[in-house]
C-alpha cells in the first residue's frame, strides 16, 4: 500500500512540473517570433515557417531557354570482333614438320604458317611424272603406227582398184588401220589420266604448306612441330582487324531509326576520351523471338590496329539531327500532376511574402512585415538585365540568420518535348526562347511554392544572378 501511495505522489509531481515548464516557455517562444501554433504574425525563423505553417522558400537555380544543334542518339554496347577470324588447318594428313609463326605475328594472305612432312608425297609425284612421260611416249608411238596403217591402207586400195590385190587382203589392211586409230585414242586417254594424277599429287604436295587465307594477326597457335595433324586439326587462328565489328541488339522502338549507313561514334575503356567513327553495316530483317531484338553490325576502320577484338565498346548512333532546336537542360524538365513541363519564377501575388526580405534578420519582431525595399529587390531579380541594387545584398542572398528573396514563386508550365539527350531536351512548344527555367531544385517544387534564387556568389550588390555556364555535348 505504501508503494502505491509513493507512486501516485511521484506521478502528480511530474504532471505539475510539466505544466509549470510549459507556462514559463510560452513567453520565450513568443519573444523569438513564434506563435504557439507555429505561425507567427510576420516573424520569421531563418525563412522557414513553424510546423503546420506554409512551406519555406526553396533555393533554386536557373538556366536560359536557348537554341542550338541537337541530335537524337541510340546507345548500344557490345564486344568488338575482327572483320574475319579463321582457324587455319592443313588439307592433308601427316606430321607437322615446322610452325613458322608465333602468337601476335603479322601475316599476309598466302604466307606459309606451317609445313607438313612431304617426303612420301614427293615420291608419289616423281612416280606420277614418270607415268606421265610414258603416256606421252605411247602417244607418239601410236601416232606412228596409225600413220603406217594409213599408208598401207592407201596402197592396198590402189591395188584392189586395179584388181592386183585380193579383196580379203585389203579388208585386213583396213582392220589394222582401224585398230591403230583405237590404240591412239587409248594412248591419249591414258595420257590424260596420268596428267590428272600428276596434277592431283602436285596439289597435295602444295597443301603440305599451310598458308594464311587472310591478312591479319596470329591470335592463337595450337600445335607445335611433330604433332600429327589432319583436316580437323587447326594449327593457328588468324584474325583480320583492319576493320573491327561490333554486333549489338536493337529493341523494337529503335529499329525504325537505325539503318545501314547510320553514323556511329564508339568509345572503349582502353582509350579514355577518344572517339572512333564508324557506320552501321547491316541490320537484321527479323527479330529474335526469344529476346524481341534485331541484330545489328557496326564496322569501324582500324588504322594502326589499336582496337582489339574482345574490347568492350559503347557506341552512340546519331539517328536524327536538328540544326536550331529550342532546348532546356534536362534537369529542368519534370513530371508534375501527370504532365511534363518546367518551372519558372514569377512575382508572388500582392500581399504574399515568400520569405524574409534580403538583409532582414531571422529574429524579427512579431507582427513586422517585409521592408518596402524588399519588393523592389524582387522586381530587379525576376527581370533579366535589371540594374544592380544600390548597396543592398544580391537578390536571393540570405540575410543574417537565414531567409531569402521575398516575392518570388514557382509557376509550372506544361511543354511539348522532342529530342532528348543526356543533358538537353528539345522544346516544341509551351515556352519562348530566352525564358529562364528552374533547374536545381525543380524536382521538389509545387506550383506556387515560394523560392529564393541561389547563386554561386553572394553580397555583390547585383540585382541579377550570374548565369551558370552550360555544358554542351
PyMOL commands that set and color helices and strands:
alter all, ss='L'
color gray80, all
select helices_A, chain A and resi 2-31+119-161+167-206+252-255+269-271+303-305+330-332+372-382+442-444
alter helices_A, ss='H'
color red, helices_A
select strands_A, chain A and resi 58-60+62-64+66-89+94-99+106-107+112-116+209-211+216-221+228-229+234-251+263-268+276-283+293-301+312-329+334-336+339-347+408-414+416-420+424-429+436-438+451-453
alter strands_A, ss='S'
color yellow, strands_A
deselect
rebuild
show_as cartoon
